[in-house]
Amino acid sequence: MRTAATQITKQEGGDASRPLFLCAALIALGLITEPADASALQAQIADRAAATIRFATYNASLNRNSAGALVRDLATPDNAQARRIAEVIQRVRPDVLLINEFDHDDAGEAARLFEQNYLGQPQRDATPIRYPYRYSAPVNTGVPSVLDLDNDGRVGGGGDALGFGQFPGQYGLVVYSRYPIDIARVRSFRRFLWRDMPGAVLPPGWYTPAELAVLPLSSKSHWDLPVTIGAGRTLHFLVSHPTPPAFDGPEDRNGRRNHDEIRLWADYLTPAKSGYLRDDAGRRGGLPARASFVIAGDLNADPLDGASFNSAIRQLLVHPRVRAVPAPRSAGGADAAARQAGSNLAQRGDHAEDTADFSDRGASPGNLRADYLLPSTSLQVCGSGVFWPASDDSLFELINDDTAASSDHRLVWIDVSTASHCTRSATPTGQ
């Protein structure tokens, strides 16, 4: 039905009689009910023709230890990890996809090669998928600060970069889309300084004034990507990848930065609080009050478990503009926690909602919910899930318990519609 509705949208033109001409076919297809008059018919067609859109976020761990290594790995179609990642994407078939931890290169070669050699090629019996639009841009990871940000007495290395990384672009992000991205209206907050957030939870006494004068809030970047989903309709894809609340000390500088990276989106959605925000082009303010959006990314914050600072993710989960819906789930998350045991046994959260397979030993946190797709209240939610097959599933080999074989994160997807009805809610295999 989704295909039929999409075709109808494309076929409609300026002929006012076209809806009447299509009436019998639409009723036969079950896309509309028999209307009382022509105006009611047109309203039904407009409502049904709004396709349900599948969004996905995937920390694919397509990062490498040196600049250019990912391009070399993707230059041929035989990299085992990239093939597994591509197959997962082909089986879920998102319309708009964010990939975290995808090394950025200024020429965009890695993003092009991944689509050409992996997404565009059949992985086993999965069908190739193509995206006519994609977006990537520089990030803060690996960019030298020339300052001792980690206070280890030396200047240089990943800990002294503007965002942790061994080279500029490591752990970057890329968006693929079947729908046009309005490049001219993209907003980026990569250069916004952490100190310029009112009430920022900076680690007391850790950074010098000189360091705060160059340290951005975003460890990678924050992007507002306007996606054109239909005639006159725009949906804002708000993507980021906050630093994990770990790998620091009692000052909790990473946990505090994670909290405020998440807070940036919470304030961006709140007109009364967003006036201080200034994007990289100098434009101030946040998202218009009536705009539709989906927040996406590996936000590195579990609602109940892990080391988040001050329940960071709740800033979005309880935000009045974010639709309160059940978390995406999988059979594999619960299965993995039971099999791996360890730290998972002491957790409070529902393991079916986990999206990341982290270490379960010693002080490690165990598996967590780290990856999110949070729609605005203006959107109808038609379905959601986490691609995490259980160990007895034939697709388990795509992820298994060897995180190096694919990723330590799982793809999360959600179907949304701007209409009051859904035209797509089929659950992919591997849930």
N, C-alpha and C positions, 0 to 999 in steps of 0.2 A: 504493500500500500504506500510505503514511503516513496518508492520510485514513481508510482502513478501520480501522487500529489505533486512531486517535484516537476514532473513533465507538464502538468497542468499549469503550474506557475510559469514555466518557460513559454508556454504556448499563448498565454494571455497577452493581448495587445491593446490597441486603442479602440477597438471595435466594441461599443457598449453592448451589442447584442451577443457577444461571445459567451457570457455566462449562461444565457438562455439556450444557446446552441449546445453547450456542454452538459446541460442539466440532466438529461436522461442517462448519459454515460456515467456521470458522477454518482447518481442515485444507484445505478446498477453496480458500481464498484463499491458501494457502501461508504463513500467518502462524505456524502451529505445525506440528510433526510429530506423528504419532499417538503418544499417551502410553501408558505402561505402566499407570498407575493415575490415579485422580482427583486425588491430591495433586500428581503430576507435571504434570497438565494445568493445575491452578491456577497452578503455578510458571511454566509456559510462558506462560500468558496474562499474568501480571503482568510478565514479562520483555519480551514483545513489545509490550504496550500502552504501555510507556514511549516516548513519541514522541521521535524525533530532533529536536533543536531547533537552528535556525539563528540564530547570533549574528553581528552585524556591527558594525563600527566605521567611521565615516566622518567625516573632517575635511572638512566641506562648504563651508568658507569663506563661510558665511552670516553674515558679520560686516559691519558698516557703520561709517562714520566718526562717526556721531552717535547719541545715544540716540533711540529711536523710529523710526529710519529703516528698520529691518528690518520692523517692524510695518506701516509704510506700504507697503513693497515687496510684502509678502505679503497685503495686504488685497484685492488683485485677483488673478485666476489667470493673469496674463499676464507675469510676470517671467521673462525668458528663462533666467537662471541657475538660479532655483529650479525651473523646469520640467525642466531637464536633471538636476539633483540628484534630483528626485523620480522621474524616469524610471529612473535607475540603481537607486534603491531598489526601485521596482516590479518591475524585471527580476530582481533578486537575491532579493527577497521574504524578508527576514529576519524571524524571530519576535521577536527582541529586538535593538534597534538603539540604539547610542550615536552621537550626532552631536556632534562637537567644532566649535568656532568657530561657535556659534549664539548670537547675542546674547540675553542673558537680560533679561526685563522682569518685574517683580514680579507683574503680573497674569497672566502666562503666555499673553499674547495671541499673540505670535509663534509659539509652539509649536502653539497651537490653529489658527491660520490656515494654517500650513504643512500640517498634516494635512487641514484642510477644503478648501483651495483648490488643493493640489498633490498630496499623497499620495492623497487621496480622489477625485481626478479623473483620467481616463485621459490619460496623456501619450503622444500618437501612438497606437500600437497596443498599448501596455502596459496591463495591468489595474490598476485602482485597488487600493490596499491601506489597510486601516484598523487602528488600534491602540486597543483599549479602555482601555489604561493608559498613562500617561506620567508622567515625573518631571523636574522642573527645580527649581533652588534658586539662591540668590545665590552669586556667586563673588568672588574677591579682585581680579580684573582691574579696573583703573580706580578702585578705592577709594583715595582720597587718604590718604597716610600723614602729611602735614603735616611731612615731614622730607626731607632731601636724600639720598635713598637712592642716587642715581646719581653723587653727588659732582661735580656740574657747577657748583656754586656758586649754584644757584637751587632754590627749592622750588616744586614744581608740575609738571604734565605727566605723561605716561605713565610715564616712567622713575622717578618718585617715588611711584607708586601701589604698593599692596601686591602686585599682580601687574600686569605691564605692560598698560596700556590707557588710552584717552582718556576713558572714562566707565564708571561702575559697570555691570557686566554684559557689556561687550564681550568677545568671544571666549568666551562661556559654553558650557554643554553641556546637552543634553537627551537623555532616554532614552524611547524608545517601546517598548511591549511588548504582545504578544498574551496574555501570562500576567500574573496579578496581581502587583503589587509590594507587599510588606508594609511599608507606610509607617511603621507604628509601630515597626518594627525597623531602619529605615534608620540607618546611622551616617555621620557626616560629620566630616572632619578639616580643615575649612577654617581654623579658628582655631589649630590646633596651631603653636606657635612653632618656628622652625628651630633656635634655640639650645637647645631642650629635647630634641633628638635626641642621645643619647650618641655621641660621636665624630663629630659633624657636620663635614663638610668645608667649613666657612665660609671665605671668602676672608680670609686673614690681614690684619688691620689695616684692612679696608675699612669695616666698619660700627662705629658707636659703640655703647656699651652702651644708650643710649636708643633707638637704631634697632633693636637686637636685641630690645628689650623689646616691640616691636610687629610685627616682621617675621614673618609666618607662613611655614612651609615651603612650603605649597601655593600655587603661582602662580594657580591657579583654585580647585579644590577636589578632595578625594579622597572618593568616596562608596562605601560598601558597601550595595548594593541587594539585599535578599533577594527573589528571584523564586520564586513558588510554581509549580512545574512539574508537580505531580501531587499525589495524596492523600498528605499527610505528607512531601512532598519539597520541599526548598528548595535553590536554587542561588544562590550569591552572585555578583552582577555587580559587579566591582571596577573602577570607572571613574575616570579622571583625564586630565589633559592637562598634563604637566610643561613648564616653560619650555624653549625651544630653547637648546642650548649655543652661543649666538652673540650678536651685538649687545652685546658687552661689551669688555673690554680684557685686558691680561696677567693681571689678578687672576682672570679666568675665573669671575666671580661667577655667571653664568647656567649655565655648564657644571657648576659645583659644586652649584648648587641643583637642576638637572636630575638629577644623580646621586642626591641625597638624596631627591628626590620619588619616584624609582623605588625607592630603598631603603626608603621607608615601606612599600610593599607587600611587599617581601621580608621585612621584620621583622614585618609584620602576619601573615604566614603562618608565622612561627617562634615557637612558644610561649615558648621560652627567651629570646627577644629582645624580645618585644612588650609586656612589662610597663610600659615607660615611656610607651606611647601612651595618650593621653587624647582622646576624641572631643569634639565640640562640646557634647554633653549631659553631659559629665563622667565617662562610663564608661571604665574603663581596660581595657587588654589588646587582644589580637588576635583572629583568626579561630579558632574551635575546630578542633582537630586533624583531626576527621573530616568537616569541612564541605567540600562541593563548591563550585567557583568557576570563573569565567572572568574573567581580567584583561583589560581592554579600554582602548583609547585611542590617541591620537597621543602616543606616549611620547618622540618627538623624540630617538631614540638608535638609531643603526645599529650592528650588532655589529662591523663591520670598518672602515667608512669614516666620514667626517664628523669632527666636533670633540668627541665625547663625552668626558667626564672619566672616566678610569680604567675604560674599557669598561663604562659604567654599566648597559647592558641585560643584561649577563651575570649580574647579581644575580638576575634572574628566569629567564633562559634555562636556567641550571644549578641552579635551586632544586630541592631534593628533592621538593617538593609539586607542582611544575609538570611536566606530561607533556611529555616530549621527543618532539616530532613535527616532521616536515619543515615548513619555512616555507611559508605560502601563496604561490602562484606565478601568473604570468600570461604570456601571449605578448607583451603590449604593453609590459611593462617592459623586456624584452630588446630589443625592436624600437626603443623610444624611445631607449635608451642608445646603440644603434648609429647611429641617425639623427642624434641631437643631438651625439654625440661630446664634444669639450671635456674637462671634468673627469672625465667618465665613463670615459674611456680609461685613467686611472691608478688606478681603483678596484680593490679586491681582492674585493669581494662579488659574488655572483651577481645579475645585473641582473633576472633573472626574479622575484626576491624583492623588488624595489623596490616601494615603495608611495607614493612622493612624487616629483613632477616639479619639482625645484629647478633654479636657474640653473646652467648648465654653463660659464660664462665666468669667466676670471680666477681669483680665489681662492675662488670659490663651490664648494660641495661636489659639485655634480652630483646625480643622482637617488639616493635613499637608501631603505632600509627604515626607516620611522619609525612605522608604525601596526601594532598588535599585538592578537591575541586569543590568550591563553595559558590553556589549560584545566588543571584539576587532574588528578592521576593517577587520580582516582576516575571520570573520564569517558572514555567511548569516543569517539575521533575518527573521524568517518565521511566527512569530506571538507572541503576548504577551497579558497580561491582569492582572487585579487585581481581586481576588475573593472577591467581595463586592456586594452581591445581594441587589437589591432595596427592599424597605419595602413591596411591593406587590408581591415579588417573594416567591415561596414556600420554598426556602432554606434560607430565611432571618433569620429564627430562629437559624441558626448556628452561626450568629454573632450578630444580633439585636443591640440595643443601650445599652445593659448592658455589658460593657466591661469585667466585672468580670466573665461573663458566658463563655467566650472563651478567647479573647484577645483584647487589644486596637489597635492592628495592623491587617492588612489583608495580606494574602498570595499574593505574586507577582510572576508571572511566565513569562518565555520567551522561545521560541523555536528557536534554532540556528542550523546551519548546516555548516560543513566544505566544503561542495560541493556547486555547483552553483545552485542546485535545492533543494527544500524542499520536504520531504516525510511525514511530519506531521505538520498540522497547525489547527487541529480541536480545536475550542474554548470550554473549559469546561463550564458546566452549572454554574450559579451563577455569571456571569459577568455583 
